[in-house]
Amino acid sequence: MSVLLLVAGLAVNAYAAEYIIKYAHGDPPDPIKGPAHGDALIFKYYAEERSGGRIEVEIYPSSELGSERELLEGVQLGSIEVCNVSEGSVAGFFPEIMCLAVPYMFRSEHIAWEVLDGPVVAELMEEMRKQTGVRCLKVSENGFRNFTNTVRPIRKPEDMAGLKFRTMEHPAHMKMVESMGASPTPIAWGELYTALQMGVVDGQENPVCLIEVMKFYEVQKYLTMDGHIYSIDFTFINDDFFQSLPEDLQQIVLDAAIMAGLVHRGMQIWTSATGVDRLREEGMEVYFPTTEELEAFRAKAGPPVEKWIREEIGDYWVDKIIAEVERAEEKYRVGSGKWPMW
């Protein structure tokens, strides 16, 4: 019997993972309601299968290991190997990320993808790795952020005046709300529903899918589809841990993140595209600003926030990102003669 137990123990050890990856995020553990969880599941499947079990991925959803800031701190310290967080938590670690937060800079998803998947953002992420020890595996998305509130419809910037809006702990986002005459109030993601319910703030700003997933329609009446910020998700890994992996496993981890990020992006587009009708069904009044109204929002918030960002981080990254946006817009402009052919 003891021999059989020994053999069984050896068999278990033979298949034990060589590397454990704790993957943490803030979405609910439902890939339909939480694209970040779908991202994590694809990452887990790909990494474990392609590594032949040498990698095991443990998923911690719903902010089980802390707020987004705490997750990023954990990755930096090495107590968490991988996290998926939004850009709001990054600015406190790497202020240069604010170059992506000029309001109304991205006019469409495919313009944003062209920039975020391009060489300038890759250079930006490499600079973050050097400064913080946190490596970006993949830039994904939350989608365009939109304002909701309980007081009145917002059709022009002046309608924001006097309202209190929850923002992420992102200085540029706070400056944007302030530039339109409203009061920005950072509140942790997990506390936001209660803050809206209790009237601590009048409104908030998030992509459609998150408004639906978090049931903000229960405590918010008006939704303005202004798309002021293209909200970004990042898949980060502790760089020392990544460098400790054999080269073949490094490639598998990177490939897993890329594949998972593509799924995340697709799920986000799907939930955002189908979510507006569901929010209407739940009683929200949804308003789509006209082109002229959007230009008024852009004129009100864009220049002062861009100026403030330049004062905070300098011109280098802002100039490079704006040049990339202009290049992407030209590439996808009908009649430019440069329309991509597939």
Number of C-alpha atoms within 10 A of each C-alpha: 6 7 8 9 10 11 12 12 11 12 11 11 11 11 11 14 16 13 15 13 18 18 26 31 29 24 24 19 19 14 17 16 19 24 28 36 27 22 26 31 20 22 26 23 15 21 26 19 14 16 17 12 15 17 23 20 22 15 19 20 22 18 17 13 17 18 19 24 19 14 27 27 19 20 25 23 15 17 12 21 25 32 30 28 26 21 23 22 19 21 16 15 16 16 16 22 23 24 23 25 26 27 25 20 21 24 15 14 13 13 20 23 16 17 23 21 13 13 12 16 19 16 12 17 21 16 16 20 19 11 11 15 19 28 24 23 20 25 23 29 29 26 25 25 23 19 22 29 25 19 14 15 18 22 20 19 20 14 15 23 15 13 19 21 26 27 26 22 21 19 21 26 24 20 21 27 25 19 20 19 18 20 21 24 18 17 18 16 16 16 9 20 19 13 18 21 14 11 13 15 22 22 27 28 24 24 23 28 28 22 23 20 16 17 14 24 23 16 20 22 21 22 29 20 21 22 25 26 23 25 20 20 21 22 25 24 30 24 20 15 19 19 11 11 15 9 11 9 19 16 14 19 24 18 18 23 27 20 16 27 27 17 20 25 20 15 23 24 20 13 21 20 12 12 19 20 13 13 22 15 11 14 14 21 18 18 14 14 18 12 8 10 15 20 15 17 20 18 14 19 23 20 15 16 23 23 14 16 24 18 10 15 16 14 14 11 20 22 13 14 20 17 14 21 20 14 15 19 20 16 17 16 13 10 9 10 10 11 12 8 4 3
